Amino acid sequence: MSALTPKPTEKELEILQIVWEKEAVSVKDVHEALGGDVANGYTTILKLMQIMHEKGLVTRQKSGKLHLYTAVPSLENTRQQMLDKMISTVFQGSAAQLVLSALGSNKSSKEELQEIKKYLEKLEGGAS
């Protein structure tokens, strides 16, 4: 995501997750994926997606009677942008503090910890 692409709000991120997963979606698709309830009303989702289009977070293409939306920023770029922002603001620029806080939550499985160890070894030039 370039510096010119705005950071998505929490609700926009929820919608982007669906768009990234399905690649091209209608408002109806998003509404149904969010549970299709009153709290996530169709017109609310429509308005949010229109705003996202205006902000440049999604593109819109007409397909018959439907408008299909696709994500502009990639999942990876969005993650990196949000992670960079979190490291600089919440962890005062320390990636180590972020990692230690995440690992200190005791929510990592043994498999995840093993994967992290392998990644660290690779970074250190040890095992590949």
N, C-alpha and C positions, 0 to 999 in steps of 0.2 A: 504494500500500500504506500503510495507516494505521500510526501509531506502535504500535498494539496488535497488528498482524500481525507475527509473528516473522519474522526473516530466515531464508530457506531455506538449508539446508546445500548443499554441492556436489552431492551425489547427488539431493537434492530439486530443485535447480535443473535437473538433467538430466531428471528426470521432468516438471517443469513445462514445459520446452521442448516436450516431446511433447504435453502436455495443451493448451498454448497453440496449437500447430499443428493439432491435431485437434479441439479444443473439448470433446468429451465422449468419454472413453475408458474401456475396461475395463482391469483389471490385465493381462489377456492381451495387449491392444493395446500396452501399455507394455513388457511383457516382450519381445514380438516386435520392437518398435522399438529396443530396447536390444541386440538381437542374439540373444535367447533362449538365452544360454549359461549355464553353471554359475555363472560369476562374477556374473551378474545373474539368479540363480534366481528362479523364479516366486514362491515363498513369501517370499523376501527383498523382492521388489518389492511384494507384497501387504502385508507388515508395514510397509514404508516408507510406502505410500499410506494405510494405516490411521493411522499416526502423523501424516502430513500432514493427514489429516481431523481428528484430534484437535487439532492445532495451528491449524486454521482456514485452511490453505493451499489446500485443495480441499474441495468439497462432494461428497456422494455421494447418488445417487438410484438406486433399484432399477428395473431395466428387465427384466422377465421374471425369468430366473435370474441375470442379471448386475447388478453394481453399476457404474454409470457415474459417472466422476469428472470434475468441471470445476474449473478454477482459480478461486480467489477473487481473488487480486491480479492486476492486469493486467500484461502484459509491460512496458509503459511505466513503470508505477509501481514495479515491482521493479527495473528498470534504474536509475531515478532514485534510489531508496533506496540501492542498492548503490554507485552512483557518488558520491552525497553522502557516504556512509561512507568510501569510498576517498579522496576529496578531503580530508576532514577528518583522517583518520588517517595515510595514506601520504604525502600531499602538503602536510601542515600547513595545510590550508585554501586552497591555491592551485590554482585551476582552470587557470591558465596553465602551471604546472609539469606538471600532468597532460597537457595538450595537447602541450607541448614534448617530454615523455618519449614519448608515443605517436607523434608525428611523427618523433622521432629514431630510431625503430626501423627506419626505411627500408622498412617493409612496406606503405606506402600507394602505391596505383597513381596514375598521372597523372590518371585520371578522378576518383579520390577527392580528390586535392589540389585539382583544379579545383572540385569541389563545395564543399570547405572554403573556398576563396577566395571563391566566390560567397556563401556563408553569412556570412563575415566582412564582406564589402562590404555585405550587407543589414543586418547588425547596426550597422554604422557609418553607415547612412543613405545609402550610395552607391547602387549599382545595386539593382534589385529582382528 
